Every structure is written in structure tokens, then in C-alpha cells.
Amino acid sequence: MELLDRVRAHLPDAAEKRMFGGTGFMVDGALACSVSVRGLLVRVGAEHQGDLLAARGVEPMVKGGRTSRGWVHVDPRLVADDAA
């Protein structure tokens, strides 16, 4: 998966763990992001979530019917290459 390799390159010191049906990247013991076939799940912080949700293809993370604050799901087409 190309996206997975690109995230690895940007987070060389992160520990990888299988989660959320994909690969999670732990930084300082906390999940920073996850890559799966659904795209990119990213911890952005509650203060940035609203601005990012205004972009097409960015949605809040919903788990168990609840919306998580500070997390967004990014459609894989939005991160098709490093320039995106």
C-alpha cells in the first residue's frame, strides 16, 4: 500500500501496530494516525477538527455510533501523493 509507505517515511520513529483494520502509528506511546483501505485516520486535536471537516473528503471519526473529538478520516483520494 503506497499510502502506508509514505506515512512510514514521514514518521520514521513511530511504532507500528495493527488496529482499526489497518496499521496504526504510535508516537510517544499515543496513536497519531492509522492507514487502512478506508484512507487515513489522523489525530488532529479538537481545536483543528472543525476547520479540517470543511474540506471535501474529510469526515469525523465515528466509532460505536459516537463521533470522536480530535480525529478525522481522510478519503484516500485526498492523499494520493505527497503533494496532496
N, C-alpha and C positions, 0 to 999 in steps of 0.2 A: 504494500500500500504506500503510494508516494507521499501522501499527507503524513503518515506515521514517520517516515524517514525524514521529512522536513522538520517536523516537531522535534525529533531526536537531535537534529543538527542545531536547533535553536536552544535546546535545553540539555546540553551535554552532561551536566552534573545531576540531572534528575534521576530518581529511581523509578523504574517501570514496574507496574503491577497490572494484572488482568482485572478489569472491572467494567461495569456498565456495558457489557457486551463488546468491549474493546480494550484498549491499552491506556491505563492512567499514568500520569507523570507526577510523581511526588517530589516536592521541593521543600526542604527543611521539615520533612515529615507530614506535610499537608498536600492534599491533592490540588494541583494547579490547573490541569486540563486533562482531557481524555479524548482519544481518537477512536472512532468506530465507523462503520459503514454509514451511519446516520450523519456523520460530519464531525465537528469539533465542539466539545463541551469545554467551556472556559470559565474559570473563576475570575470575575471582573470587579467584584465588590459592589455592594448595594448602591453606592454613590454614582457608579458609572453605568449600571444596568439600564436605567431609563433611556439614556442617550443612545446606547447601542441598540436597544429594541426598536428604535425608529428606523433602522436600516432594514431593507427588504432581505429576507432570508435569515434574520436573527430572531430567535424566539427565546422566551424564558424556559429554563429547565423545569419540567413538571415531573414529579415522582410521586406515585401513590395518590394522584389527584391533587397534589398540593404544589403550588408554584414556589420554587426556591429563590430566595433573595440573593442577589450577587452572582448568579450563574446564568450563562446564556448558551444556547445551542446555535451553532453556525452551520448553515447549509454547506455541504462540501463544495458546491459550485462557487461559493464566495471565496473559498481559499484554495482555488485550483492551482495557483502558483504563488511563488514568494511575493511577487508584485501585488497580488490581491491582498 
